């Protein structure tokens, strides 16, 4: 008999095919009666799979007393209380490294598209507006100063790409990093005051909630740009929308939102905002590699081997 696996949300199709082949997959998200579903599996489930944006609540973990691993599709695990899971004897794994390059690619794409007004100019041509006159001028990217909040794997990959454009890099993180030549700021507020474009690449969760506050947005100012490829919760979204609508920020490139897939409708009318549906890791190669790590961590658990990427 195949081992039982609790699946909390849909994953990459190829990943789900592998899981179905190896396990008896119990799809929690499809259960009409969640309580009855849990009661029937309470003593059978030792492993679960989920996605970073969905997570797994402590309350649900406690309903499966034999649960030993939650394998998460995504590098961010802010949807899982990792310390609480640890206290319950549950290991949490994620999918780091494999998505770093694609997230960094998308961050830089948002920088370019926002500052150079790529999306606006595409619409300008398609609407026939070029026939009536030239498009408005955009901002220069190369040579400007970029601030990065969160200089982890992804933050460093973004910095490397920005350096290729001759941008000067500064950063904020919990601690100054050894071996990094970029200027360090111990407060996001001071960092925002000194840069043209601020890129948010830190993890989500309580520690970074609204790290880009209304004050930070104000410090970035009417000539500054905000790029967010982290989590919607890292930015004070109402303050951001207000600043953009009222011209107190030059523009924004956003891949994540607080209540996604719901996006503040006020942003739809703005030509200086580039919106993405949380797709920084959204390439065929990266999603397949992320899914393979989910599969491989589960296989390691059931084989009694060390987990590959335990948080």
N, C-alpha and C positions, 0 to 999 in steps of 0.2 A: 504493500500500500504506500501511496505517496504521502509525505508529511503534509500537515495542514499549514496553511499560510493565511493570515489575515491581511487583506488589501483594503486600505482606507480610502483610496481615490484612484481614478484612472492614471496610468503611467504611459510612457512612450509605447506605442503598439508592439514594436519588436521585443521590448522588455516584457510586456505582458504575455506574449507568446512563449517566451522562455519560462516564465513563472508558471504558466498553465501546464507546460510540458513536465516540469519538475515537481510541482506541488498540487495538492487539492486547494485551490484558491477560493477563499470565502470573501466575497465582495461586500464589505460593510456598507459602502455608499449606495448599493442597490437595494438594501434591505428596507422594506416598508415598515416593519415593526423592529426597530433597533434593539429594544429590550429583549424581545424573544430571540432575536438573532444572537445576541451576546450570551444569553442564558444557555442556548444550545451548544455554544462553543467554549464556554468558560474554562473547562478543564482540558481542552484539546489544543489550545493555541499557545505555542512557545515563540512564534516569530511573526512579525508584522512588517509590512512595507507601506511607505507613504511618500509624499512629495513635500518639499520644503515649504511651499506656500500653504499646504494643508496641515501638516504636522500631526501630532497625536496628543490629546489632552491627558493630563495626569489622571483625571477621573476615569477615562476610558482604559488607561493602562492598568489601573487598580482592579478593573473588572475581569482581568485575565491574570490570575495569580501565578500561572506558570510561564508567563511571558518573559523571554530572556533577551530578545533583540528587536530593535526597530531599525530597519534599513531604510534610509531616507534618500530619495531621488532629489539631489540638489546639495549645494554646498552650505546654504543657510539652514540652520536648524532652530531658528527662533520660534517656530511653531511647536517645538518640543522642549519641555522643561528638563534639560539634560541632568542637572543636579538631582532633581526629584526622581528621574529614571534611575540614576545611579544608586540612590538610596533604596529603590525597589529591586535592585539587582538586575536592571535591564541595561544592556549595552545599546548605544546609539551610534550608527555609522552614517556617513554622508559621502558625497562624491566630489572631493576637492581636486584641484590640479587640472582635470580633464576639461573643465569649462573656462579656465582662466583666459586663454587666448581669445576665445570668441566673445566673452564678455568685454574684454579690453578693446577688441575690434569695434564692437558696437558702441562703446563709450566714445571712442574717437570719432566714429561715424556721426554720433549725435553732436559732438563738438563742431565738426565741419558743417553738418547740415543746418545747425542752428545759427552759428555765427556767419556762415556764407549764404544763409537763407535758401538752401537748395530746394526744399519742398515748396516754398513760396514761389520761387522762380520757375519751377516746373509747372505749377498751376498758372503762372503768369503767361507762359508760352501757350499752354493748352487753351487758355481762355481767349487767345487772340489779342491780348493786351499789348504785346510787343509791337503790333502793327500801329498802335496809337502812340508809342513812345517807349523810352528805355525804362528798365526796371530800377527801383531805388537801389542805392549803393548798400553794400553789406560791410561787415567788420572783417578785419585782417585776423587770421589765426596765427600764422607763424610769427615767432618773436615775442608773443605775448606771454604773460605770466599765468601759469595754471596752479591752482591749489587742489590738493587731493585730500579728502577726509577718509582715512583708512588706507594705510600703506601696507596691506598684506600682499598676498600673491597677485590678486587682481589689480590693486593699486599700483604695484611696481610695474606690472605689464602695461598699464595705461601710461605711466610716466615714461617708460621706454619708448612708446609710440609717440608721445608728445615731444620728447627730446628730438626725435627725427624731424620734427617740424620746427626745430629751433626754439621751442618753448622753454621758459625757465620754470622749474618745478619747486613747489613748496608743499608741505604736508602737515596734517594733524593726525595723530593717533594717540592711543592711551599712553604710550611711552616713546621717547626718542629711540630711533633704531640705530644700532651699531652698523658701521660700514656703509652708511647712506650719506651722500654728499648734499642732498637736498636740504633746504632751509626747513627747520622744524618750528612749529608753533604749538604751544601747549593749550591754546584756546582757539576754537573755530572762528570766534568773532574777529580776532586779530588777523587770522589767515584770510578771511573774507575781505577785510579792508585792503589787503595788499595784492589781490589777484584780479585778473580780468574774467577768468572762468573758474568756477568751483565745481569739482567733480566729487560726487558722493559715492564711495565704494566700500563703505564699512558694513559689518554685519548688522542685521536687524536685532530687535529685542528691546527689553526695557532700558538697558544701558545706553542705547543710542537713539531712543525715542525722541523725536524733535531736536536732534543734535543740530540740525539746521533750523534754528528758531527764527521768529520774526525779526529779532535783532541781527542775526547773522545775514538774513536776506536784505535787511536795510543797509548793513555794512557793505554788502556786495554792490548795491547801488544801481542807479539807472543805466550805467554803462556796463554792468556785469552780467554774466550768464551762469545759470545753474544747470548742471547735468546730473541726473540721478539714475544710477544703475544698481542701486543697493536694494532697499526696501522702501515702500511708500511711507512707512512709519518714521523714517529718519528725517523727514522734512515736515515742518508745520504747513500742511497743505492749504488750509484756508488763508494763511498769511502769504503763501506763495501765489495763490490765485489772485488775491487782492493786489499784490505788488505788480503782477503781470498786467492785470486789467487796467490798473491806474498808472502804468508807465513808470513804475519805480524799479523796474528790472528790465534789462535789454532783451532778454529772451531765456528760454529754457528748453532743454531736451530731456524728456521724461520717458523712462521705460517701465516705471513702477508707480503704483498709486495706493492710497490707504485702503480703499474699499474695492480694489480691482475684482472683476472687470469693469466696475463702475468708475467712470472718470468724470470729474467736475465739468459740467457742460459749458461753463464759462470759457474753458480753454479751447473749445471747438471753434470759436469765432476769432481766435488770435492767430495772426500770420507769423508771429515771432516765436511760436512754440511748436516743437516737433514731438509728436506723441507716438509711442510704441507700445504694443500689447504684451509687455513683459517677455521679450524674446531675445534678451542678450545672449542666452545660451542656445538660442533656437536655430541651430544648424543640424543637418542630418548626422554629421560625424559626432558632434558633441553630445547630442541627446542619446545616440547609440552608446557612446563611451560611458556616459553617466549611468545609463541603464545596466550596462555590463558590470559596473561596480556594485550596483544594488544586487544583481544576481550573484556575483562572486562573493560578496560579503555573506549573503544568506547561505551559499554553498559551503563556505568556510565554517559557519556556525554549525550547520547540520553534520559536517564531517569532523567536528571537534577540533578544528584548526584555528590558529590565531586570525582575528578579524583583520581585514586589509586596511580599513580607514575608520577606525573607531574614534569618535569625538572625545 
